[in-house]
Every structure is written in C-alpha cells, then in structure tokens.
Amino acid sequence: IDIGESQSSVALLKGSQVLYSHTTPFSFGIIIQTIMDHLEISYVEASKIIHDYSLTTQEGLEESLREIVEQTFEHFFDSLQESVDYYLEKTKKKIDTIFLTGGGSQKADIRDIIENHYQLKVEVVNPFRNIELFQKSSDMLSEEKNETIIHIAPLMATAVGLALRGVA
C-alpha cells in the first residue's frame, strides 16, 4: 500500500508479479487540507497535527475535526477492504504481509492500526535494506544522516525499485 500525498495505491503481489492494483483518492493531502481549512493554519502546521494525531488513542484533535479525520480514514480502510475482498474472491489465495510505502507510512500509528484491522503482518518498506550504500567504512554517514535515510526510505521505494530494474 502506497499512502501518498495526492492518492493511495494498493498492489497485490505474488512474488514480484502484480496480480491486482487499485488507486484510491484517499491521501494525506486531503486530511491535511481539511485541517488547514478548518483551523486556518499552514500546511506545515496541519502536517504536524496529522502526523502527531493518534488514531489509536484519538488524542490530539478537537472533537469536530477528529470526526472528519476519522471518517476520511474509515473511507480509506473501506477502500482497502474492497481491494482485499476482490483479490481474495478472484484468487482464493491468502494475503501474508502488507507492505507500506509513501509518506503516509510515516504516520505514527498507521502500521499498528492496519495490522490490527487486518490481523496480518505489516511492514514499512525500507528499499535500502539490501543495498550496500558505502564502498568502505570511511564513507559511512553520521547517525543523523542515517536517521534521515531511514525516514525517507518508504518514500523512495518506487524510485529504488525502478533503478534496480535499470529503468531509471
């Protein structure tokens, strides 16, 4: 599941073969814009609110805004469920793992929420996991730069995948 700024995409795979894909208009951009409009604040401020808001504890937003955000997430989960149901109906195969990519995968509790909802293992993708980034130990990055790479890794999944296939 690629949870993006302007849309989200679901791709159901067997190995490296795409068996089904679906794009939904749900995005963190929609939620951020709603918060911006409702509170009359900047994009950066609204972004911080949504990334700090806990869907699990429902803390961090005023009541009226919380309802809007939760309805948007519910729509997202409904869309995901439709994709999962369609896949299961057509293939009669089970889903083992959900992989998250995109900026939305950085949401504090999104991994746990999806894992609990589907009762499946959920991983945030790190496309650099099996890539040697440095030729020698003297090329190693500082701890701060390593943290930055870990933070942006889910955003880079598509680019790294295309580069490894020789497309980019």
N, C-alpha and C positions, 0 to 999 in steps of 0.2 A: 504494500500500500504506500503510494507516494502522496503524502499530505502536503500540498503546495499552497502557495500564496494566492493563486487565482483559480485553482481547481485541484481535485484529487483524482488519482488513478489507481485502479485495482487491476493487478495482473495475476492470474492464477497459473502457476507453472508446474510442470513435471520435469524435473531436472532443469535443463536450460530451455525447454520448449514451452512457449506461451500457449496455453490451452483456452484461455478466456481473458479478455480485458474489457474494462469499462471505465469511463470517465464520468465523474460527478461534479457539479458546480460547487459543492461544498469546498470551502477553503478557509484558511486562517485569515485571509484578506477580508472576507465577508464579516467575520466576527470582529476583527479589528476596526473595520469601517463603522459597524454598528455601535461599538463602544465610543469611537471618535465622535459620531453624530450625537449620541445620547449624552455624553459628558462634555462635549465641546472641548476636546483635548487633541494633542498632536498624535501623529502616527506612532512615534517612539513611545509616548506615554501609554497609549492604548495597547501597543505591543507588549509592553512590560506587564500591564494588568492581565492580559490574557495568558501570558506565559507563567505568571505567578499564581493565577487563579487555580484552585484545586477543584476538579470535578468530583473528587472523592469526598472531601470534607465540605464542599460547597462554600468555602470561605474566600473572601477577597473581593466580592462584588455586592453592590446594593441589590435588594430584592428584585426590582423590576428588570434590571439589566441581567441579573443571574438567570431569570426565566427565559429571556431572549437567547442568551448564550447556550443554555441547556437545550432549548428547542432546536437550535442550529446543530448542536452535537447529536441530538436524537435523530435528526434528519440524516446526518452523516452515517450514523450506525445503522439506520434503516436501509440506506443505500448499500452499505457494505453487506448487510444481511441478504439483500436481494441478489447480489453478486454471488455470495457463498451458496445460497439456496439454488440458484440457477446452475452453478458448477456441479454441486452435489447431485442434482436431479439428472443432468446430462451425462455425467461421467461415472456416477456411482462409486467414486473414489473419495477417500477421506483427505482432509487437509491436516498436515502435520505441524506446520510452522507458519506464522505470519511474520513477514519482514517489513519493517517500517523504514521509509526514506523521506526526504524532503524536510522542509523547515518545521512542519507540524510535528515531526517525530521528536523534536526538541522540547515539546510541551512537557512540563514536569511529570505529570502522571498519566499521560496518554498510553504508554506501554502497558502499565498495570491495568488500566481500565479496559483496554482491548483484550488483554489476556484473561481478565476475569469474565468479560462479556462472552467470549467465545470458548473459554476453557481450553485454550491452545497456547502453546509456547509462542512468545512474541519476542523478536529481536530487533533492535535498532541496527540498521546496516552500517558497517564500517568497511567501505570498499578498499581501504588501505591495509586491512588486516593481513593479507597475504602478499603484500607488495613491500619489497625492500626499498626503503626511501633513501638510504645512505650507503655509499660505497665503502666508507671506512668510519671508524668510531669518532674521528675528529670532526666529521661532518654532522654529528648529532645536534639536534636542536635543543634549545633551552627548554626547561619544564613548561614555561609559559607558552612557547610556540607549539610544543607537543599537545598541550591542552587545546590550543586553537585548532589544530588538525583534527583532534578527536571531536571537537564541537562541530566543525564544518563537514566532517566525513559523510553523514547522511545526505547532505545537500549535493555531494559530489558523485553519488552512486551512478547516475546515468552517464556523466562525463567520463568517469574512470572506466565504466563498462565499455563504452564506445571506443575509448583509447586502446583498451586491451584487445579489442577486436580489430584494431587497425583502421577504424572508421574516422577517428579524429586525430 
